[in-house]
Amino acid sequence: MIYLVKATSTPLVWVLVLLALGLVFLRWPGKKHKCRLGIALIILAGVVLYLLSIEPVANGLAYPLEADCAEPSPQAVADLDVVVVLGGGSYISGYESPHRVMSSHSLARLCKGISVFTQSKAGTIVFCG
């Protein structure tokens, strides 16, 4: 049961359901108001998909998840055994260039990870992503 809830709770599933309902109502025979409802549902699905794709909305949705995460105390940092730095993405540096450049998120994480590593007694630093 929990797997069904997890599978249907993503926004992409909601958009696909709106599109499917819109197409069903659009193809409804003989009912003009159902056709208008179908068009409205398809437009709504497009607007929801667009809004969830742009950065300000994505940041607004992620902020409450990240706002509760506090800086670790100096004592907690000093007691670390391993420091793990997660990646933040990269992009191609130029037209048809074989080299990739770290994104600003990756660079900030790298700097913070090295800073935490030097402040701790950790013997290992791991980079992922």
N, C-alpha and C positions, 0 to 999 in steps of 0.2 A: 504494500500500500504506500509506504514512504517513497518508494522509487517512482510511483506514478505521480505523487505530489511534486517530487523534485523535477521530474521530466516536464511537467506542465506549468511549472512556476517561472519559467524564463520568459523574458519579454519577446523573444523571437517567436515563441509558440503563440503568444497572445496576438502578435501581428499576423501570423499565418492563419489563426482562427478567424480574425476579422476579415482577412482577404477571402477565406473560404466562404464565410457567411455572406459577404458581399457578392461573390460570384453566384451563390445559390439564389439569393434574392434577385440578382440581376437577370437570371434565367427563368424566374418564376413566370409561368404563362398567364397572360391576361390581367395582371394586377399592376397598374401603373405606379401606385404608391410603394409597392414592394420593390419595383425597379429603382425608384428614387432612393429608397433605403439601401439598396445594394450599392449604388454609386456612392452614397454617403459613407458607408462602411469601408469601401475601397479607399476613398480619400482619407478617411480617418486612419486606416492602417498605414498609408503612406506618410502621413504627418507624424504619427507615433514613431515609425521607423526612422524618419529624419531626425526628430527631436532626440531620440536615444543615441543617435550617431554623432551629434555635434559635441564639441568639447565642453562648452559651459554646462550643458545638462549632465554630461557624464561626470564632470568634476563636482557638480552639486549633489549628485547621487552618491558619489564616493566619499564626500567630505564627512558625513556623519560616521562612516565606518572608520575613518582615519583620525577623527578628532579625539577619540577616547584613548588613543595610543600616546602615552607620555614618554618623555626621554627617560632612559634607564638611569638609575642612580650611579654615581661614580663607584660605589662599592660593588654593585651588580656588574658593571663593566670590568672592574679589576679582577673579578672571579671567573671570567669567561675562559673556557678551554679552547673553543673554536669560534671563529667569526665567519659568518656566511653572508656574502653580498649578493643580492638578487639583481638580475639584469633589468634594464629599463628600455631596451630596444636600441636599434641602430638604423641608419639610413645610408644610402649610397652617396658618396662624397661628390660625385659629378657625373656628367653624361658619359655613359659607357665606361665608367671607372670600375676597376675590380676591387677597389678599397671601400670599406665601410667605415663610418664615423659613428661614435657613440652619441646617443641622444643626450639632451641636457639632464634628463632623469637618470640615465646610466652614469653620467659623469658625477652628479651629486651623490649618488649612492656609492660610487667608487671612493670618492673623497671621504665620505663619512665612515665607510668601512675601514679604510686605512687609518683614519683617526682613532676609531674604536680599537683597532688592532694594536696600535702603538700605545694606547692607554691601558691595555689589558695585559695579562700574563699569558694570553693565548699563544699556543705554539703553531697554530695552523689558521690560514685564511683561505676560504673557498669562494670562488667566483662562479656564479651560475647564470645561465640565460644568454 
